[in-house]
Amino acid sequence: MDTPRVALTLMGVPIYDVTMDETLDWVSRWIEQGEPRQIATVNPEFLVRARADPDFRAILNRAALCIPDGIGLLWATRMRGRRLRERVAGSDLVPNLAEVAAERGWRIFFLGAAPGVAKTTAKILTAQHPNLQIAGCYAGSPDPAEEAGITSRIRNTGADVLLVAYGAPKQDLWLARNLAKTGAAVGIGVGGSFDFIAGVARRAPRWVQRLGLEWLHRLVLEPWRWRRQLALPHFVWLVLLRRDAPRHVLVGGE
């Protein structure tokens, strides 16, 4: 298999049918090849935004891999007669990636989150995997005015993998503009993963995740997120009514 397999397209975004192990295998292959590849951790919020935002949708279409982060995507694909084999959550990908990186000598750079959170994340993962090589940690900012300084900082570390925790869509837009400049082979937008690992935020218990209620758990703990969570019923409505086509057509088609 030369490229990951697309299960289907939802709201103009390709959803890839990959498992966690396959995702890590693709990361390994791309690091060996050395050309910059972007991975997007797609959930229902991504899709609702991409439906109305052609620039964001175009970036997701150009990504090397859009992994199904969100139980809603598994449900939506079943509604379309396709079955994704596994949910690949970004919050699970980061610790799994750290384990493989420690075994294979990959250097990881942690970018984003609040000041100190990336460093704490790296410290915790290094305690779990003593051979893990940390290329660097930096909160930085998605402000375009800071991009030159940040990309230079990352390039000087020789990072193989760049994890960016600016939240969607800022992290994905940032990677699309800058990944090649950083010298890293693989860039992944990881949302709140640093916060979960560092203990800044509390992730839902496994049984809640299995029930597909992780979004509700986070809303209870962080009620200020209620506006963002409105994307979930919107997503369900669009899928049920099969009204998931993009609102705009990109030049050249999709």
C-alpha positions as CSV (number, residue, x, y, z in Angstrom):
1,M,0.0,0.0,0.0
2,D,1.6,3.2,-1.2
3,T,-0.9,5.6,0.4
4,P,-3.3,5.4,3.3
5,R,-6.8,4.3,2.2
6,V,-9.6,6.8,2.2
7,A,-12.9,5.3,3.5
8,L,-15.1,8.1,2.2
9,T,-15.4,11.9,2.1
10,L,-17.5,13.8,4.6
11,M,-18.2,17.5,4.2
12,G,-15.5,17.7,1.6
13,V,-12.9,16.1,3.9
14,P,-11.3,12.6,3.3
15,I,-11.6,10.3,6.2
16,Y,-8.9,7.6,6.3
17,D,-9.5,4.1,7.4
18,V,-6.4,3.5,9.5
19,T,-5.7,1.9,12.9
20,M,-3.3,3.3,15.5
21,D,-0.6,0.9,14.5
22,E,-1.0,1.8,10.9
23,T,-0.8,5.5,11.7
24,L,2.5,4.9,13.5
25,D,3.7,2.8,10.6
26,W,3.0,5.7,8.2
27,V,4.8,8.1,10.5
28,S,7.8,5.8,10.4
29,R,7.7,5.5,6.6
30,W,7.5,9.3,6.2
31,I,10.3,10.0,8.6
32,E,12.5,7.6,6.5
33,Q,11.5,9.4,3.3
34,G,12.2,12.8,4.8
35,E,9.6,14.9,2.9
36,P,7.2,16.9,5.1
37,R,3.8,15.3,5.7
38,Q,1.0,16.8,7.7
39,I,-1.5,14.7,9.8
40,A,-4.8,16.1,10.9
41,T,-6.8,14.7,13.8
42,V,-10.2,15.1,12.4
43,N,-13.4,15.2,14.5
44,P,-17.0,16.5,13.9
45,E,-16.0,20.1,14.8
46,F,-13.4,20.0,12.0
47,L,-15.9,18.8,9.5
48,V,-18.6,21.3,10.3
49,R,-16.0,24.1,10.1
50,A,-14.5,22.7,6.9
51,R,-18.0,22.6,5.3
52,A,-18.2,26.4,5.5
53,D,-14.5,27.2,5.3
54,P,-12.9,26.4,1.9
55,D,-9.4,27.3,3.0
56,F,-9.5,25.0,6.0
57,R,-11.1,22.3,3.8
58,A,-8.3,22.6,1.3
59,I,-5.7,22.2,3.9
60,L,-7.3,19.0,5.2
61,N,-7.5,17.7,1.6
62,R,-3.8,18.3,1.2
63,A,-2.9,16.6,4.4
64,A,-1.1,13.3,4.0
65,L,-3.5,11.7,6.5
66,C,-6.8,12.7,8.2
67,I,-7.2,10.3,11.1
68,P,-10.7,9.6,12.6
69,D,-10.4,11.4,15.9
70,G,-13.9,11.4,17.3
71,I,-16.5,8.6,17.8
72,G,-18.9,10.7,15.7
73,L,-16.9,9.9,12.6
74,L,-17.2,6.2,13.1
75,W,-21.0,6.7,13.4
76,A,-21.2,8.9,10.4
77,T,-19.3,6.5,8.2
78,R,-21.6,3.6,9.3
79,M,-24.5,5.8,8.2
80,R,-22.9,6.0,4.8
81,G,-22.5,2.2,4.6
82,R,-18.8,2.2,5.4
83,R,-17.2,1.0,8.6
84,L,-14.0,2.5,10.0
85,R,-12.0,-0.1,11.9
86,E,-10.9,2.1,14.7
87,R,-11.0,5.5,16.3
88,V,-7.5,7.0,16.3
89,A,-7.7,9.8,18.9
90,G,-4.9,12.4,18.9
91,S,-4.8,12.2,22.7
92,D,-3.9,8.5,22.4
93,L,-1.6,9.1,19.4
94,V,0.8,11.3,21.3
95,P,1.8,8.8,24.0
96,N,1.9,6.0,21.5
97,L,4.1,8.0,19.2
98,A,6.4,8.8,22.2
99,E,6.8,5.1,22.8
100,V,7.8,4.3,19.2
101,A,10.0,7.4,19.0
102,A,11.9,6.2,22.1
103,E,12.5,2.9,20.4
104,R,13.5,4.3,17.0
105,G,15.4,7.4,18.0
106,W,13.0,10.0,16.6
107,R,13.4,13.5,17.9
108,I,10.1,15.2,18.9
109,F,9.4,18.9,19.2
110,F,6.5,20.0,21.4
111,L,4.9,23.3,20.2
112,G,2.0,25.2,21.7
113,A,-0.4,25.0,24.7
114,A,0.0,27.4,27.6
115,P,3.5,28.4,28.8
116,G,5.2,25.4,30.6
117,V,2.6,22.8,29.5
118,A,4.7,21.5,26.5
119,K,7.7,21.1,28.8
120,T,5.7,19.3,31.4
121,T,4.3,17.0,28.8
122,A,7.8,16.2,27.5
123,K,9.0,15.6,31.0
124,I,6.2,13.1,31.8
125,L,6.6,11.2,28.5
126,T,10.4,11.1,29.1
127,A,9.8,9.6,32.5
128,Q,7.7,6.9,30.9
129,H,10.1,6.4,28.0
130,P,13.7,7.2,29.2
131,N,15.2,6.9,25.7
132,L,12.8,9.5,24.2
133,Q,14.7,12.3,22.5
134,I,13.1,15.7,23.1
135,A,14.1,18.1,20.3
136,G,12.6,21.0,22.1
137,C,9.5,22.6,23.8
138,Y,8.1,26.0,23.2
139,A,4.7,27.5,23.8
140,G,5.0,30.2,21.1
141,S,2.0,31.6,19.3
142,P,0.1,30.9,16.1
143,D,0.5,34.6,15.3
144,P,2.1,34.8,11.7
145,A,4.5,37.5,13.0
146,E,6.2,34.9,15.1
147,E,6.5,32.2,12.5
148,A,10.0,33.0,11.2
149,G,11.4,32.8,14.7
150,I,9.6,29.6,15.6
151,T,10.4,27.7,12.4
152,S,14.1,28.7,12.8
153,R,14.1,27.5,16.4
154,I,12.6,24.1,15.4
155,R,14.9,23.6,12.4
156,N,17.9,24.1,14.5
157,T,16.9,21.2,16.8
158,G,16.8,18.6,14.0
159,A,13.3,17.5,15.0
160,D,11.8,14.5,13.1
161,V,8.3,15.0,14.4
162,L,6.5,18.3,15.3
163,L,3.5,18.2,17.5
164,V,1.5,21.4,17.5
165,A,-1.1,22.2,20.2
166,Y,-2.7,25.5,19.1
167,G,-6.2,24.1,18.7
168,A,-8.0,23.7,15.4
169,P,-8.0,25.2,12.9
170,K,-5.0,27.4,14.0
171,Q,-2.6,24.4,14.4
172,D,-3.5,23.0,11.1
173,L,-3.2,26.3,9.3
174,W,0.1,26.9,11.0
175,L,1.4,23.5,9.9
176,A,0.3,24.0,6.3
177,R,2.2,27.3,6.1
178,N,5.3,26.2,8.1
179,L,6.0,22.5,8.3
180,A,8.4,22.5,5.4
181,K,10.3,25.4,6.9
182,T,10.8,23.5,10.2
183,G,12.7,20.6,8.7
184,A,10.5,18.1,10.5
185,A,9.3,15.2,8.4
186,V,5.9,14.8,10.1
187,G,3.7,17.5,11.7
188,I,0.6,16.7,13.7
189,G,-2.0,19.1,15.1
190,V,-2.8,17.6,18.5
191,G,-5.3,20.0,20.1
192,G,-5.6,19.5,23.8
193,S,-3.3,16.5,24.0
194,F,-0.6,18.3,26.0
195,D,-3.1,19.5,28.5
196,F,-4.4,15.9,29.1
197,I,-0.9,14.5,29.5
198,A,0.3,17.3,31.7
199,G,-2.7,17.1,33.9
200,V,-4.0,20.6,33.1
201,A,-7.2,19.0,31.8
202,R,-8.8,15.8,32.8
203,R,-9.7,13.3,30.1
204,A,-12.9,11.2,30.3
205,P,-12.6,7.7,31.8
206,R,-12.2,4.9,29.2
207,W,-15.8,3.7,29.8
208,V,-17.1,7.2,29.0
209,Q,-14.9,7.2,25.8
210,R,-16.3,3.8,24.7
211,L,-19.9,5.1,25.1
212,G,-19.0,8.1,22.8
213,L,-19.7,10.6,25.6
214,E,-16.2,12.1,25.9
215,W,-17.6,15.4,24.5
216,L,-20.2,15.5,27.4
217,H,-17.5,14.8,30.0
218,R,-15.4,17.7,28.7
219,L,-18.4,20.0,28.5
220,V,-19.3,19.3,32.2
221,L,-15.7,20.1,33.2
222,E,-15.3,23.1,30.8
223,P,-18.8,24.6,30.4
224,W,-17.3,27.6,28.6
225,R,-16.9,25.2,25.6
226,W,-20.7,25.1,25.0
227,R,-20.6,27.2,21.9
228,R,-18.0,24.9,20.3
229,Q,-20.1,21.9,21.2
230,L,-23.0,23.2,19.2
231,A,-21.1,21.8,16.2
232,L,-22.0,18.2,17.4
233,P,-25.8,18.4,17.0
234,H,-25.2,20.3,13.7
235,F,-22.9,17.5,12.5
236,V,-25.5,14.9,13.4
237,W,-28.3,16.8,11.6
238,L,-26.2,17.2,8.5
239,V,-25.3,13.5,8.4
240,L,-28.9,12.3,9.0
241,L,-30.3,14.6,6.4
242,R,-27.4,13.8,4.0
243,R,-26.7,17.6,3.8
244,D,-23.0,17.3,4.3
245,A,-21.8,18.8,1.0
246,P,-19.5,21.8,1.3
247,R,-21.2,25.2,1.1
248,H,-18.6,26.4,-1.4
249,V,-16.9,24.6,-4.3
250,L,-13.1,24.9,-4.5
251,V,-11.5,26.0,-7.7
252,G,-10.8,22.9,-9.7
253,G,-13.3,20.7,-7.8
254,E,-12.8,18.5,-4.8
